[in-house]
């Protein structure tokens, strides 16, 4: 089942990228549990936690409002059973400032019954691996 979870996260990330580029992506929201939680409380600017499908929609609006362009490039997908750690590089250009930002961090995705139930972002990659019981 865990390799299926990795494939699900790859699919969700691909669909999210396509949505960010303005493509209509029917069914994306259905890959998230209705009570999904996206914990972005570790991010430096505007820390927040988003709840449910409405929270996902709010997060999408906020990304479009703040960023003129925003890209996520996954470096590694690490199978951790019902969780998947994605080490990624995120880049963006501020809509108002024009400032380019780039950072490397990890996201812990939790999967249950074929849906994303939780995402925890802005984690140091080593801390993320330790949190799921894996250390390099």
Phi and psi in degrees as GROMACS dihedral restraints (atoms count N, CA, C in turn):
[ dihedral_restraints ]
;  ai    aj    ak    al  type     phi  dphi    fc
    3     4     5     6     1   -68.0    20    10
    4     5     6     7     1   -33.6    20    10
    6     7     8     9     1   -64.9    20    10
    7     8     9    10     1   -33.2    20    10
    9    10    11    12     1   -63.2    20    10
   10    11    12    13     1   -35.6    20    10
   12    13    14    15     1   -65.9    20    10
   13    14    15    16     1   -41.1    20    10
   15    16    17    18     1   -60.4    20    10
   16    17    18    19     1   -45.0    20    10
   18    19    20    21     1   -64.4    20    10
   19    20    21    22     1   -37.5    20    10
   21    22    23    24     1   -62.3    20    10
   22    23    24    25     1   -45.4    20    10
   24    25    26    27     1   -63.4    20    10
   25    26    27    28     1   -41.6    20    10
   27    28    29    30     1   -58.1    20    10
   28    29    30    31     1   -45.2    20    10
   30    31    32    33     1   -63.3    20    10
   31    32    33    34     1   -46.2    20    10
   33    34    35    36     1   -61.2    20    10
   34    35    36    37     1   -44.6    20    10
   36    37    38    39     1   -63.2    20    10
   37    38    39    40     1   -39.1    20    10
   39    40    41    42     1   -64.8    20    10
   40    41    42    43     1   -45.1    20    10
   42    43    44    45     1   -65.4    20    10
   43    44    45    46     1   -38.1    20    10
   45    46    47    48     1   -64.4    20    10
   46    47    48    49     1   -39.3    20    10
   48    49    50    51     1   -62.6    20    10
   49    50    51    52     1   -43.7    20    10
   51    52    53    54     1   -64.1    20    10
   52    53    54    55     1   -39.6    20    10
   54    55    56    57     1   -64.8    20    10
   55    56    57    58     1   -40.3    20    10
   57    58    59    60     1   -62.1    20    10
   58    59    60    61     1   -30.4    20    10
   60    61    62    63     1   -83.3    20    10
   61    62    63    64     1     5.4    20    10
   63    64    65    66     1    96.1    20    10
   64    65    66    67     1     0.6    20    10
   66    67    68    69     1   -77.3    20    10
   67    68    69    70     1   141.4    20    10
   69    70    71    72     1   -77.8    20    10
   70    71    72    73     1   128.5    20    10
   72    73    74    75     1  -126.5    20    10
   73    74    75    76     1    79.8    20    10
   75    76    77    78     1   -60.6    20    10
   76    77    78    79     1   141.2    20    10
   78    79    80    81     1    91.2    20    10
   79    80    81    82     1   -12.2    20    10
   81    82    83    84     1   -58.2    20    10
   82    83    84    85     1   -47.9    20    10
   84    85    86    87     1   -60.5    20    10
   85    86    87    88     1   -29.5    20    10
   87    88    89    90     1   -71.1    20    10
   88    89    90    91     1   -13.6    20    10
   90    91    92    93     1   -81.6    20    10
   91    92    93    94     1    -4.2    20    10
   93    94    95    96     1  -109.9    20    10
   94    95    96    97     1   138.9    20    10
   96    97    98    99     1   -62.7    20    10
   97    98    99   100     1   148.2    20    10
   99   100   101   102     1   -56.1    20    10
  100   101   102   103     1   -28.7    20    10
  102   103   104   105     1  -104.5    20    10
  103   104   105   106     1    26.2    20    10
  105   106   107   108     1   -53.1    20    10
  106   107   108   109     1   147.3    20    10
  108   109   110   111     1  -125.5    20    10
  109   110   111   112     1   129.3    20    10
  111   112   113   114     1  -114.9    20    10
  112   113   114   115     1   105.5    20    10
  114   115   116   117     1   -92.9    20    10
  115   116   117   118     1   104.8    20    10
  117   118   119   120     1  -113.9    20    10
  118   119   120   121     1    29.5    20    10
  120   121   122   123     1   -71.7    20    10
  121   122   123   124     1   -12.7    20    10
  123   124   125   126     1   -88.6    20    10
  124   125   126   127     1   -11.1    20    10
  126   127   128   129     1   -69.9    20    10
  127   128   129   130     1   151.6    20    10
  129   130   131   132     1   -68.0    20    10
  130   131   132   133     1   -48.3    20    10
  132   133   134   135     1  -101.9    20    10
  133   134   135   136     1   135.2    20    10
  135   136   137   138     1    53.2    20    10
  136   137   138   139     1    53.2    20    10
  138   139   140   141     1   -61.1    20    10
  139   140   141   142     1   139.4    20    10
  141   142   143   144     1  -163.2    20    10
  142   143   144   145     1   166.5    20    10
  144   145   146   147     1  -126.8    20    10
  145   146   147   148     1   134.1    20    10
  147   148   149   150     1  -111.1    20    10
  148   149   150   151     1   135.1    20    10
  150   151   152   153     1  -119.7    20    10
  151   152   153   154     1   133.5    20    10
  153   154   155   156     1    68.4    20    10
  154   155   156   157     1  -177.3    20    10
  156   157   158   159     1   -63.1    20    10
  157   158   159   160     1   -35.3    20    10
  159   160   161   162     1   -63.5    20    10
  160   161   162   163     1   -39.4    20    10
  162   163   164   165     1   -63.2    20    10
  163   164   165   166     1   -39.6    20    10
  165   166   167   168     1   -62.6    20    10
  166   167   168   169     1   -41.4    20    10
  168   169   170   171     1   -64.8    20    10
  169   170   171   172     1   -40.9    20    10
  171   172   173   174     1   -63.1    20    10
  172   173   174   175     1   -42.8    20    10
  174   175   176   177     1   -59.5    20    10
  175   176   177   178     1   -44.7    20    10
  177   178   179   180     1   -59.6    20    10
  178   179   180   181     1   -44.0    20    10
  180   181   182   183     1   -61.4    20    10
  181   182   183   184     1   -43.7    20    10
  183   184   185   186     1   -63.2    20    10
  184   185   186   187     1   -39.9    20    10
  186   187   188   189     1   -62.3    20    10
  187   188   189   190     1   -45.1    20    10
  189   190   191   192     1   -65.3    20    10
  190   191   192   193     1   -33.9    20    10
  192   193   194   195     1   -71.1    20    10
  193   194   195   196     1   -36.6    20    10
  195   196   197   198     1   -89.6    20    10
  196   197   198   199     1   -36.2    20    10
  198   199   200   201     1  -109.1    20    10
  199   200   201   202     1   135.0    20    10
  201   202   203   204     1   -78.7    20    10
  202   203   204   205     1   -29.2    20    10
  204   205   206   207     1  -153.8    20    10
  205   206   207   208     1   142.2    20    10
  207   208   209   210     1  -146.8    20    10
  208   209   210   211     1   125.7    20    10
  210   211   212   213     1  -131.1    20    10
  211   212   213   214     1   141.2    20    10
  213   214   215   216     1  -121.3    20    10
  214   215   216   217     1   125.8    20    10
  216   217   218   219     1  -116.0    20    10
  217   218   219   220     1   109.3    20    10
  219   220   221   222     1   -71.7    20    10
  220   221   222   223     1   135.4    20    10
  222   223   224   225     1   -94.9    20    10
  223   224   225   226     1   -42.5    20    10
  225   226   227   228     1  -147.7    20    10
  226   227   228   229     1   144.3    20    10
  228   229   230   231     1  -113.5    20    10
  229   230   231   232     1   123.2    20    10
  231   232   233   234     1  -119.4    20    10
  232   233   234   235     1   118.5    20    10
  234   235   236   237     1   -71.5    20    10
  235   236   237   238     1   125.1    20    10
  237   238   239   240     1  -134.5    20    10
  238   239   240   241     1    45.3    20    10
  240   241   242   243     1    75.4    20    10
  241   242   243   244     1  -115.0    20    10
  243   244   245   246     1   -82.7    20    10
  244   245   246   247     1     3.2    20    10
  246   247   248   249     1  -125.4    20    10
  247   248   249   250     1   153.0    20    10
  249   250   251   252     1  -130.3    20    10
  250   251   252   253     1   128.0    20    10
  252   253   254   255     1   -97.8    20    10
  253   254   255   256     1   128.1    20    10
  255   256   257   258     1  -115.9    20    10
  256   257   258   259     1   118.4    20    10
  258   259   260   261     1   -92.3    20    10
  259   260   261   262     1   127.5    20    10
  261   262   263   264     1  -143.3    20    10
  262   263   264   265     1   159.3    20    10
  264   265   266   267     1  -110.9    20    10
  265   266   267   268     1   128.3    20    10
  267   268   269   270     1  -113.7    20    10
  268   269   270   271     1   136.2    20    10
  270   271   272   273     1  -133.2    20    10
  271   272   273   274     1   146.5    20    10
  273   274   275   276     1  -156.8    20    10
  274   275   276   277     1   161.9    20    10
  276   277   278   279     1  -122.9    20    10
  277   278   279   280     1   120.2    20    10
  279   280   281   282     1   -60.9    20    10
  280   281   282   283     1   133.0    20    10
  282   283   284   285     1   -61.0    20    10
  283   284   285   286     1   -47.0    20    10
  285   286   287   288     1   -88.2    20    10
  286   287   288   289     1   -37.4    20    10
  288   289   290   291     1   -87.5    20    10
  289   290   291   292     1   -28.2    20    10
  291   292   293   294     1    74.8    20    10
  292   293   294   295     1     4.6    20    10
  294   295   296   297     1   -75.1    20    10
  295   296   297   298     1   134.2    20    10
  297   298   299   300     1   -90.7    20    10
  298   299   300   301     1   135.4    20    10
  300   301   302   303     1  -126.5    20    10
  301   302   303   304     1   140.7    20    10
  303   304   305   306     1  -145.6    20    10
  304   305   306   307     1   132.3    20    10
  306   307   308   309     1  -148.9    20    10
  307   308   309   310     1   164.0    20    10
  309   310   311   312     1  -121.7    20    10
  310   311   312   313     1   128.4    20    10
  312   313   314   315     1  -155.6    20    10
  313   314   315   316     1  -170.5    20    10
  315   316   317   318     1  -129.5    20    10
  316   317   318   319     1   156.3    20    10
  318   319   320   321     1  -127.0    20    10
  319   320   321   322     1   133.8    20    10
  321   322   323   324     1  -101.1    20    10
  322   323   324   325     1   117.4    20    10
  324   325   326   327     1  -100.5    20    10
  325   326   327   328     1   132.5    20    10
  327   328   329   330     1  -110.1    20    10
  328   329   330   331     1   131.7    20    10
  330   331   332   333     1  -119.8    20    10
  331   332   333   334     1   136.5    20    10
  333   334   335   336     1  -143.7    20    10
  334   335   336   337     1   130.3    20    10
  336   337   338   339     1    53.0    20    10
  337   338   339   340     1    39.8    20    10
  339   340   341   342     1    75.9    20    10
  340   341   342   343     1    15.8    20    10
  342   343   344   345     1  -134.4    20    10
  343   344   345   346     1   152.7    20    10
  345   346   347   348     1   -76.5    20    10
  346   347   348   349     1   125.0    20    10
  348   349   350   351     1  -107.7    20    10
  349   350   351   352     1   -20.4    20    10
  351   352   353   354     1  -158.9    20    10
  352   353   354   355     1   143.0    20    10
  354   355   356   357     1  -130.8    20    10
  355   356   357   358     1   131.8    20    10
  357   358   359   360     1  -121.7    20    10
  358   359   360   361     1   116.7    20    10
  360   361   362   363     1  -110.6    20    10
  361   362   363   364     1   172.9    20    10
  363   364   365   366     1    60.4    20    10
  364   365   366   367     1    44.4    20    10
  366   367   368   369     1  -109.0    20    10
  367   368   369   370     1   139.6    20    10
  369   370   371   372     1   -57.8    20    10
  370   371   372   373     1   133.6    20    10
  372   373   374   375     1   -53.1    20    10
  373   374   375   376     1   -42.3    20    10
  375   376   377   378     1   -65.8    20    10
  376   377   378   379     1   -38.8    20    10
  378   379   380   381     1   -65.2    20    10
  379   380   381   382     1   -37.9    20    10
  381   382   383   384     1   -64.3    20    10
  382   383   384   385     1   -44.7    20    10
  384   385   386   387     1   -62.8    20    10
  385   386   387   388     1   -41.8    20    10
  387   388   389   390     1   -63.9    20    10
  388   389   390   391     1   -39.3    20    10
  390   391   392   393     1   -62.2    20    10
  391   392   393   394     1   -28.1    20    10
  393   394   395   396     1  -101.1    20    10
  394   395   396   397     1    10.0    20    10
  396   397   398   399     1    86.1    20    10
  397   398   399   400     1    15.7    20    10
  399   400   401   402     1  -121.2    20    10
  400   401   402   403     1   133.7    20    10
  402   403   404   405     1  -134.0    20    10
  403   404   405   406     1   140.9    20    10
